[in-house]
């Protein structure tokens, strides 16, 4: 599941990098014309998508933390019968995280940022190589 999510994130970042390069084609052309290397151009896009990845990771982790904080109250409010609550607990589990779980959520931000950085680097350099070939 995590592999599929990471792959989908990478695909979205590459599509966003392609779109961003296409919309900034004139600027990239001018930078190439004045002698900017592909590494410089790729680093600028990489830095941008790293910032976007960090922001997205923080928002995602914040929402996940809110869900885990509210989940025990939501499962109690669904049904008042003991058997229904037991069934929900079997399905969802306790619905809480300990302090270690919240620390692991922070590593999700790092993972999302790393995926954004690596895929934008790969995607932008591949696109620039195709344009200059």
C-alpha positions in Angstrom: 0.0 0.0 0.0 2.8 2.4 0.9 4.6 1.5 -2.3 1.5 2.3 -4.4 1.1 5.6 -2.6 4.7 6.5 -3.1 4.5 5.6 -6.8 1.4 7.7 -7.2 3.0 10.6 -5.4 6.0 10.3 -7.7 3.8 10.3 -10.8 1.9 13.3 -9.7 5.1 15.2 -9.0 6.5 14.3 -12.4 3.3 15.5 -14.1 3.4 18.7 -12.1 7.1 19.2 -13.0 6.2 18.7 -16.7 3.4 21.2 -16.5 5.6 23.7 -14.6 8.3 23.4 -17.2 5.8 23.8 -20.0 4.3 26.9 -18.5 7.8 28.4 -17.9 9.3 27.3 -21.3 10.2 30.8 -22.2 12.1 31.4 -19.0 13.9 28.0 -19.3 14.8 28.9 -22.9 16.3 32.3 -21.8 18.2 30.6 -19.0 19.6 28.1 -21.5 20.4 31.0 -23.9 22.4 32.9 -21.3 24.4 29.8 -20.4 22.6 28.4 -17.3 23.4 24.7 -17.0 20.7 22.1 -16.7 21.8 21.4 -13.2 21.0 24.9 -12.1 17.6 24.9 -13.7 16.8 21.5 -12.3 17.9 22.6 -8.8 15.4 25.5 -8.9 12.5 23.2 -9.7 13.8 20.7 -7.2 13.8 23.4 -4.4 10.3 24.5 -5.4 8.9 20.9 -5.3 10.8 20.2 -2.0 9.0 23.2 -0.4 5.7 21.9 -1.8 6.4 18.4 -0.5 7.1 19.7 3.0 3.9 21.8 3.0 1.9 18.8 1.7 3.4 16.5 4.3 2.7 18.9 7.1 -0.9 19.3 6.1 -1.3 15.5 5.6 0.2 14.7 9.0 -1.8 17.4 10.7 -5.1 15.9 9.3 -4.0 12.4 10.2 -3.3 13.5 13.8 -6.7 15.1 14.0 -8.3 11.9 12.7 -6.5 9.8 15.3 -7.3 12.2 18.1 -11.0 12.2 17.1 -11.4 8.6 16.1 -12.1 7.1 19.6 -14.9 9.7 20.1 -16.3 9.0 16.6 -16.5 5.3 17.1 -18.2 5.7 20.5 -20.8 8.1 18.9 -21.7 5.7 16.0 -23.7 3.3 18.2 -24.6 3.0 21.8 -24.8 -0.8 21.9 -21.8 -2.6 23.3 -21.8 -5.2 20.5 -21.8 -2.6 17.8 -18.9 -0.8 19.5 -17.0 -4.1 19.8 -17.5 -4.7 16.1 -16.3 -1.2 15.2 -13.2 -1.7 17.5 -12.4 -4.9 15.6 -12.7 -3.1 12.3 -10.8 0.1 13.2 -8.8 -1.1 16.3 -8.3 1.2 19.2 -8.2 4.2 16.9 -5.5 5.9 18.9 -1.8 6.5 18.6 0.8 6.5 21.3 3.6 9.1 21.4 5.7 6.8 19.2 3.0 6.8 16.6 2.9 10.5 16.4 6.7 10.6 16.1 6.4 8.2 13.2 3.9 10.6 11.6 6.7 13.2 11.6 8.8 10.8 9.5 6.0 10.9 6.9 6.8 14.6 6.3 10.4 13.7 5.6 9.4 10.8 3.3 7.0 12.9 1.3 9.6 15.7 1.0 12.2 13.1 -0.2 9.9 11.6 -2.7 9.1 15.1 -4.1 12.7 16.0 -4.3 13.9 12.8 -6.0 11.1 12.6 -8.5 11.3 16.3 -9.4 15.0 16.0 -10.0 14.5 12.9 -12.2 11.6 14.4 -14.1 13.0 17.8 -14.7 16.4 16.5 -15.8 14.7 14.0 -18.1 12.6 16.7 -19.7 15.5 19.1 -20.0 17.6 16.4 -21.7 14.7 15.7 -24.2 14.3 19.4 -24.9 18.1 19.9 -25.5 18.5 16.8 -27.6 
